[in-house]
Amino acid sequence: MDLESDVRFMREALKVATQDGADPALSPIGCVIVMEGKIVAAERNHVARHHDAVAHAEIEAIRKAGRTFDNGELRGATLYTTLQPCGMCTMASIWSKVGRIVFGAGRRDVHQMYFEARHVDTLDFVANAYRDDLSIEGGVLRDDCSKLYYRPWDKVPLVKQGNK
């Protein structure tokens, strides 16, 4: 896809992320999955609402999009997400055969609470996957996406931190 398309679909992911508000404590992550220029799934983070630790926006979107195909594979799809995917969501993208991952804010743009251990970087998961047909690109609408989350310098109480 071209930059104009990436920006357009990331704007859609931002809309999805903020449809229930933009409180950073609720991790307003939005994800859209696009195939052949059309959105086939659009979901936001539902962890708190569903009381489900794996109801991340990307997982919800992969599940929704996968139901429309006999084998659940999303070959050729692009997954747009407002925040660099965590390890679980990156691996789900790999296993669902997504062809491209595009994210807005990255690990350095937001508070560490949104990610697992410092030495784990999901970009490495993609680089080391046994898939030559998968690419990842970050920074699309980085500033707009970063504003949804606690920033690296914010003092977030431990009780509000998802990874502590």
DRENTOR-208197 format. One record per atom (N, C-alpha, C, O): x, y, z; residue in three letters. Coordinates in steps of 0.1 Angstrom, whole numbers, padded with zeros to 4 digits, always signed. Last residue first. Layout:
# DRENTOR-208197
XYZALA/...
END
This chain:
# DRENTOR-208197
+0027-0047+0353LYS/+0034-0048+0366LYS/+0026-0057+0376LYS/+0030-0060+0387LYS/+0014-0041+0330ASN/+0024-0051+0329ASN/+0032-0053+0343ASN/+0042-0059+0343ASN/-0005-0021+0335GLY/-0010-0034+0330GLY/+0001-0045+0331GLY/-0002-0056+0332GLY/-0007+0001+0361GLN/+0001-0004+0350GLN/-0002-0018+0347GLN/-0002-0027+0356GLN/-0021+0011+0382LYS/-0027+0014+0369LYS/-0019+0007+0358LYS/-0023+0008+0346LYS/-0005+0006+0404VAL/-0018-0001+0403VAL/-0025+0001+0390VAL/-0034-0007+0386VAL/+0017+0023+0400LEU/+0018+0009+0397LEU/+0005+0002+0396LEU/+0003-0008+0388LEU/+0009+0054+0384PRO/+0009+0046+0396PRO/+0009+0031+0392PRO/+0004+0027+0383PRO/+0030+0070+0362VAL/+0018+0062+0363VAL/+0019+0053+0375VAL/+0028+0046+0377VAL/+0042+0098+0351LYS/+0043+0090+0364LYS/+0030+0083+0365LYS/+0020+0089+0370LYS/+0055+0101+0318ASP/+0043+0102+0328ASP/+0046+0093+0340ASP/+0051+0082+0339ASP/+0074+0097+0300TRP/+0078+0105+0311TRP/+0066+0106+0321TRP/+0068+0112+0332TRP/+0062+0083+0279PRO/+0074+0077+0286PRO/+0077+0084+0299PRO/+0081+0078+0309PRO/+0026+0087+0283ARG/+0039+0089+0276ARG/+0050+0084+0284ARG/+0048+0081+0296ARG/-0003+0069+0279TYR/+0006+0075+0288TYR/+0019+0076+0280TYR/+0023+0067+0273TYR/-0020+0075+0247TYR/-0014+0067+0257TYR/-0006+0075+0267TYR/-0002+0086+0264TYR/-0028+0091+0226LEU/-0038+0082+0232LEU/-0033+0076+0245LEU/-0041+0071+0253LEU/-0006+0103+0215LYS/-0014+0111+0224LYS/-0025+0103+0231LYS/-0030+0107+0241LYS/+0003+0084+0196SER/+0010+0085+0209SER/+0002+0093+0219SER/+0003+0090+0231SER/-0013+0090+0173CYS/-0015+0077+0181CYS/-0008+0078+0195CYS/-0014+0074+0204CYS/-0003+0114+0165ASP/-0017+0113+0168ASP/-0019+0100+0177ASP/-0027+0101+0187ASP/+0024+0107+0161ASP/+0021+0117+0171ASP/+0006+0116+0175ASP/+0003+0117+0187ASP/+0023+0087+0140ARG/+0029+0085+0153ARG/+0024+0095+0164ARG/+0020+0090+0175ARG/+0012+0081+0115LEU/+0005+0090+0124LEU/+0010+0088+0138LEU/+0002+0089+0148LEU/+0033+0054+0115VAL/+0022+0061+0107VAL/+0013+0068+0116VAL/+0007+0062+0125VAL/+0052+0040+0129GLY/+0053+0055+0128GLY/+0043+0062+0120GLY/+0044+0074+0118GLY/+0063+0010+0112GLY/+0058+0018+0123GLY/+0059+0033+0120GLY/+0066+0037+0111GLY/+0058-0021+0096GLU/+0062-0007+0095GLU/+0056+0001+0106GLU/+0044-0001+0109GLU/+0066-0053+0086ILE/+0061-0045+0096ILE/+0067-0031+0094ILE/+0079-0029+0091ILE/+0057-0082+0065SER/+0065-0070+0068SER/+0059-0062+0079SER/+0047-0063+0082SER/+0059-0114+0052LEU/+0054-0106+0063LEU/+0063-0094+0065LEU/+0075-0095+0066LEU/+0069-0134+0036ASP/+0058-0126+0031ASP/+0052-0117+0041ASP/+0041-0113+0039ASP/+0087-0150+0048ASP/+0093-0140+0039ASP/+0082-0131+0034ASP/+0085-0121+0027ASP/+0087-0165+0078ARG/+0078-0159+0069ARG/+0085-0148+0061ARG/+0090-0138+0066ARG/+0095-0175+0104TYR/+0098-0182+0091TYR/+0088-0178+0080TYR/+0082-0186+0074TYR/+0106-0146+0122ALA/+0096-0155+0118ALA/+0100-0163+0105ALA/+0108-0157+0097ALA/+0124-0126+0128ASN/+0129-0140+0129ASN/+0118-0150+0126ASN/+0121-0162+0127ASN/+0110-0102+0123ALA/+0123-0104+0116ALA/+0127-0119+0117ALA/+0134-0124+0107ALA/+0089-0106+0141VAL/+0087-0106+0127VAL/+0099-0109+0119VAL/+0099-0116+0110VAL/+0103-0105+0166PHE/+0095-0117+0162PHE/+0092-0117+0147PHE/+0093-0128+0141PHE/+0115-0080+0165ASP/+0123-0091+0163ASP/+0115-0104+0160ASP/+0120-0112+0152ASP/+0093-0064+0171LEU/+0099-0063+0158LEU/+0108-0074+0155LEU/+0109-0079+0143LEU/+0089-0069+0198THR/+0081-0077+0189THR/+0086-0075+0174THR/+0083-0083+0166THR/+0114-0074+0220ASP/+0109-0064+0211ASP/+0102-0072+0200ASP/+0108-0080+0193ASP/+0125-0077+0253VAL/+0117-0084+0242VAL/+0112-0073+0233VAL/+0105-0063+0238VAL/+0138-0064+0272HIS/+0147-0071+0263HIS/+0138-0078+0252HIS/+0144-0083+0242HIS/+0118-0053+0289ARG/+0126-0044+0281ARG/+0134-0052+0270ARG/+0136-0046+0259ARG/+0087-0072+0289ALA/+0101-0070+0294ALA/+0109-0061+0284ALA/+0107-0062+0272ALA/+0059-0057+0273GLU/+0065-0067+0282GLU/+0079-0063+0285GLU/+0083-0052+0283GLU/+0041-0026+0274PHE/+0049-0036+0268PHE/+0055-0046+0278PHE/+0055-0043+0290PHE/+0029-0005+0286TYR/+0022-0011+0275TYR/+0029-0023+0269TYR/+0024-0030+0260TYR/+0046+0007+0304MET/+0035-0002+0309MET/+0028-0010+0298MET/+0021-0020+0301MET/+0063+0025+0294GLN/+0067+0011+0294GLN/+0056+0001+0298GLN/+0057-0011+0295GLN/+0046+0050+0275HIS/+0051+0044+0288HIS/+0053+0030+0286HIS/+0047+0022+0279HIS/+0057+0056+0241VAL/+0047+0055+0251VAL/+0053+0049+0264VAL/+0065+0045+0264VAL/+0076+0056+0221ASP/+0067+0068+0222ASP/+0057+0068+0233ASP/+0051+0078+0236ASP/+0090+0033+0221ARG/+0097+0045+0226ARG/+0088+0057+0227ARG/+0092+0067+0234ARG/+0072+0015+0208ARG/+0077+0013+0222ARG/+0083+0026+0228ARG/+0081+0029+0240ARG/+0051+0036+0187GLY/+0060+0025+0190GLY/+0064+0025+0205GLY/+0060+0033+0213GLY/+0021+0044+0171ALA/+0030+0047+0182ALA/+0039+0034+0185ALA/+0033+0023+0184ALA/+0011+0028+0146GLY/+0013+0042+0148GLY/+0024+0044+0158GLY/+0036+0047+0155GLY/+0019+0000+0123PHE/+0015+0006+0136PHE/+0018+0021+0137PHE/+0026+0026+0129PHE/+0011-0026+0102VAL/+0014-0012+0103VAL/+0010-0006+0116VAL/-0002-0008+0120VAL/+0020-0056+0089ILE/+0016-0050+0101ILE/+0020-0035+0100ILE/+0032-0032+0098ILE/+0011-0079+0064ARG/+0018-0066+0067ARG/+0012-0061+0080ARG/-0001-0062+0082ARG/-0002-0103+0061GLY/+0010-0100+0052GLY/+0018-0088+0056GLY/+0029-0087+0053GLY/-0012-0128+0084VAL/-0013-0114+0080VAL/+0000-0111+0072VAL/+0010-0116+0075VAL/-0013-0154+0094LYS/-0008-0152+0080LYS/-0011-0138+0075LYS/-0011-0135+0063LYS/-0018-0160+0119SER/-0030-0158+0111SER/-0026-0155+0096SER/-0035-0154+0088SER/+0008-0161+0130TRP/+0000-0173+0128TRP/-0012-0172+0119TRP/-0016-0182+0113TRP/+0014-0133+0130ILE/+0022-0143+0122ILE/+0014-0155+0119ILE/+0014-0160+0108ILE/-0006-0124+0147SER/-0005-0119+0133SER/+0003-0128+0124SER/-0001-0131+0113SER/+0000-0137+0170ALA/-0013-0140+0164ALA/-0013-0135+0149ALA/-0018-0141+0141ALA/+0025-0124+0175MET/+0025-0138+0172MET/+0012-0142+0165MET/+0011-0151+0156MET/+0015-0098+0180THR/+0025-0101+0169THR/+0025-0115+0165THR/+0024-0118+0153THR/+0000-0103+0203CYS/-0006-0099+0191CYS/+0002-0100+0179CYS/-0002-0103+0168CYS/+0020-0111+0221MET/+0009-0120+0218MET/+0002-0116+0205MET/-0001-0125+0197MET/+0038-0089+0222GLY/+0042-0102+0217GLY/+0031-0111+0213GLY/+0032-0118+0203GLY/+0019-0060+0210CYS/+0026-0068+0220CYS/+0030-0081+0214CYS/+0027-0084+0203CYS/+0022-0037+0182PRO/+0016-0049+0189PRO/+0025-0055+0199PRO/+0037-0055+0198PRO/+0022-0002+0186GLN/+0030-0014+0182GLN/+0025-0026+0190GLN/+0024-0026+0202GLN/-0010+0012+0182LEU/+0002+0009+0191LEU/+0009-0003+0186LEU/+0003-0013+0182LEU/-0030+0012+0163THR/-0025+0025+0168THR/-0013+0024+0177THR/-0006+0033+0179THR/-0027-0009+0134THR/-0030-0007+0148THR/-0023+0005+0154THR/-0012+0009+0149THR/-0036-0027+0107TYR/-0033-0014+0111TYR/-0037-0013+0126TYR/-0048-0016+0130TYR/-0027-0053+0087LEU/-0033-0050+0100LEU/-0027-0037+0104LEU/-0015-0035+0105LEU/-0035-0064+0055THR/-0027-0055+0063THR/-0034-0052+0076THR/-0046-0049+0076THR/-0035-0096+0038ALA/-0042-0086+0046ALA/-0031-0077+0053ALA/-0020-0081+0055ALA/-0023-0118+0027GLY/-0025-0106+0019GLY/-0031-0094+0026GLY/-0032-0083+0021GLY/-0040-0141+0046ARG/-0030-0139+0036ARG/-0033-0126+0028ARG/-0044-0125+0023ARG/-0054-0149+0069LEU/-0056-0136+0064LEU/-0044-0132+0054LEU/-0039-0121+0055LEU/-0072-0179+0076GLU/-0060-0172+0072GLU/-0063-0159+0066GLU/-0073-0157+0059GLU/-0095-0194+0081GLY/-0091-0183+0091GLY/-0079-0176+0087GLY/-0075-0166+0094GLY/-0105-0211+0063ASN/-0093-0215+0070ASN/-0088-0205+0080ASN/-0078-0207+0088ASN/-0127-0197+0053ASP/-0128-0211+0057ASP/-0117-0215+0066ASP/-0119-0222+0076ASP/-0134-0164+0065PHE/-0126-0173+0056PHE/-0126-0187+0061PHE/-0125-0189+0074PHE/-0145-0150+0085THR/-0151-0148+0071THR/-0144-0157+0061THR/-0148-0157+0049THR/-0131-0152+0108ARG/-0144-0159+0107ARG/-0150-0159+0093ARG/-0158-0167+0089ARG/-0110-0134+0106GLY/-0108-0148+0103GLY/-0120-0156+0101GLY/-0121-0166+0094GLY/-0121-0110+0115ALA/-0117-0112+0101ALA/-0116-0126+0097ALA/-0121-0130+0086ALA/-0124-0117+0143LYS/-0135-0112+0135LYS/-0132-0114+0120LYS/-0141-0120+0113LYS/-0097-0123+0150ARG/-0108-0133+0152ARG/-0120-0129+0143ARG/-0125-0138+0136ARG/-0084-0099+0144ILE/-0080-0111+0138ILE/-0091-0122+0139ILE/-0094-0129+0129ILE/-0097-0082+0163ALA/-0099-0080+0148ALA/-0095-0092+0140ALA/-0102-0096+0130ALA/-0089-0093+0187GLU/-0104-0092+0184GLU/-0106-0090+0169GLU/-0115-0097+0163GLU/-0062-0090+0185ILE/-0067-0103+0186ILE/-0082-0103+0182ILE/-0087-0112+0175ILE/-0060-0061+0184GLU/-0055-0070+0173GLU/-0061-0084+0173GLU/-0065-0089+0163GLU/-0071-0054+0209ALA/-0077-0049+0196ALA/-0073-0058+0185ALA/-0081-0062+0176ALA/-0072-0081+0233HIS/-0066-0069+0227HIS/-0072-0066+0213HIS/-0078-0075+0207HIS/-0082-0100+0251ALA/-0091-0093+0242ALA/-0085-0080+0237ALA/-0091-0069+0237ALA/-0068-0114+0270VAL/-0063-0115+0256VAL/-0073-0108+0246VAL/-0072-0110+0234VAL/-0080-0110+0295ALA/-0066-0105+0293ALA/-0062-0105+0278ALA/-0052-0099+0275ALA/-0111-0100+0301ASP/-0104-0110+0293ASP/-0090-0104+0289ASP/-0089-0095+0281ASP/-0134-0085+0306HIS/-0127-0091+0317HIS/-0118-0103+0311HIS/-0119-0114+0316HIS/-0145-0070+0287HIS/-0148-0084+0287HIS/-0142-0092+0298HIS/-0143-0104+0299HIS/-0136-0044+0294ARG/-0150-0046+0292ARG/-0154-0061+0293ARG/-0164-0065+0298ARG/-0108-0047+0295ALA/-0116-0043+0307ALA/-0130-0047+0305ALA/-0137-0052+0315ALA/-0102-0055+0268VAL/-0098-0063+0280VAL/-0106-0060+0292VAL/-0111-0069+0298VAL/-0107-0046+0242HIS/-0119-0049+0251HIS/-0115-0057+0264HIS/-0123-0064+0270HIS/-0096-0024+0219ASN/-0092-0032+0230ASN/-0104-0034+0239ASN/-0111-0024+0243ASN/-0115-0026+0188ARG/-0107-0019+0198ARG/-0104-0028+0210ARG/-0109-0039+0210ARG/-0118-0033+0153GLU/-0120-0036+0167GLU/-0111-0027+0176GLU/-0101-0022+0172GLU/-0128-0043+0122ALA/-0124-0031+0130ALA/-0127-0033+0144ALA/-0139-0034+0148ALA/-0123-0060+0092ALA/-0126-0060+0106ALA/-0120-0047+0112ALA/-0110-0042+0108ALA/-0120-0053+0066VAL/-0128-0066+0069VAL/-0130-0068+0084VAL/-0138-0076+0087VAL/-0119-0026+0045ILE/-0118-0030+0059ILE/-0127-0042+0061ILE/-0139-0042+0058ILE/-0103-0029+0013LYS/-0115-0028+0021LYS/-0113-0033+0035LYS/-0105-0042+0038LYS/-0080-0034-0002GLY/-0085-0020-0001GLY/-0098-0018+0007GLY/-0103-0007+0008GLY/-0075-0061+0001GLU/-0079-0056-0012GLU/-0086-0042-0011GLU/-0096-0039-0018GLU/-0082-0059+0035MET/-0079-0068+0024MET/-0084-0062+0011MET/-0096-0058+0010MET/-0073-0048+0067VAL/-0077-0044+0053VAL/-0073-0055+0044VAL/-0061-0060+0044VAL/-0083-0043+0100ILE/-0076-0052+0090ILE/-0082-0050+0077ILE/-0094-0049+0075ILE/-0076-0021+0126VAL/-0084-0024+0114VAL/-0076-0033+0106VAL/-0064-0032+0104VAL/-0077-0012+0160CYS/-0071-0020+0149CYS/-0081-0022+0138CYS/-0093-0025+0140CYS/-0068+0008+0188GLY/-0077+0005+0177GLY/-0070-0003+0166GLY/-0058-0001+0164GLY/-0067+0012+0223ILE/-0060+0007+0211ILE/-0070+0003+0200ILE/-0080-0003+0203ILE/-0068+0027+0250PRO/-0076+0028+0238PRO/-0069+0025+0225PRO/-0065+0034+0217PRO/-0063+0019+0279SER/-0056+0014+0267SER/-0064+0015+0254SER/-0068+0004+0249SER/-0074+0030+0300LEU/-0082+0020+0294LEU/-0075+0014+0281LEU/-0081+0006+0274LEU/-0058+0051+0306ALA/-0058+0040+0316ALA/-0066+0028+0310ALA/-0064+0017+0315ALA/-0062+0071+0287PRO/-0051+0062+0285PRO/-0051+0050+0295PRO/-0044+0040+0293PRO/-0094+0076+0274ASP/-0086+0076+0287ASP/-0075+0066+0285ASP/-0077+0054+0283ASP/-0110+0082+0253ALA/-0096+0082+0250ALA/-0088+0082+0263ALA/-0077+0086+0264ALA/-0141+0066+0242GLY/-0133+0075+0250GLY/-0118+0073+0248GLY/-0114+0063+0241GLY/-0151+0047+0224ASP/-0156+0047+0238ASP/-0148+0056+0247ASP/-0149+0055+0260ASP/-0137+0053+0201GLN/-0151+0053+0201GLN/-0158+0052+0214GLN/-0169+0057+0216GLN/-0109+0053+0198THR/-0115+0063+0207THR/-0130+0063+0207THR/-0136+0072+0213THR/-0103+0032+0181ALA/-0096+0033+0194ALA/-0104+0042+0203ALA/-0105+0040+0215ALA/-0117+0040+0157VAL/-0121+0028+0165VAL/-0115+0028+0179VAL/-0122+0025+0189VAL/-0101+0062+0150LYS/-0116+0063+0153LYS/-0121+0052+0161LYS/-0128+0054+0171LYS/-0077+0049+0145LEU/-0078+0059+0156LEU/-0092+0062+0160LEU/-0095+0063+0172LEU/-0083+0034+0123ALA/-0079+0027+0136ALA/-0080+0037+0148ALA/-0084+0033+0158ALA/-0087+0054+0105GLU/-0099+0046+0109GLU/-0096+0038+0122GLU/-0104+0037+0130GLU/-0061+0064+0103ARG/-0072+0073+0109ARG/-0084+0065+0113ARG/-0091+0068+0123ARG/-0050+0042+0091MET/-0046+0045+0105MET/-0056+0054+0111MET/-0059+0053+0123MET/-0062+0044+0066PHE/-0066+0033+0074PHE/-0062+0035+0088PHE/-0068+0030+0098PHE/-0049+0068+0057ARG/-0064+0067+0057ARG/-0068+0056+0067ARG/-0077+0058+0075ARG/-0022+0061+0058VAL/-0027+0072+0067VAL/-0042+0071+0068VAL/-0048+0073+0079VAL/-0021+0041+0039ASP/-0017+0038+0053ASP/-0023+0049+0062ASP/-0028+0045+0073ASP/-0028+0056+0016SER/-0037+0045+0021SER/-0034+0042+0035SER/-0043+0040+0043SER/-0005+0073+0015GLU/-0019+0078+0016GLU/-0029+0068+0021GLU/-0037+0071+0029GLU/+0016+0054+0011LEU/+0015+0062+0024LEU/+0001+0068+0025LEU/-0004+0068+0037LEU/+0003+0023-0004ASP/+0010+0036-0004ASP/+0008+0044+0009ASP/-0001+0040+0017ASP/+0008-0012+0000MET/+0000+0000+0000MET/+0009+0012+0000MET/+0021+0012+0003MET/
END
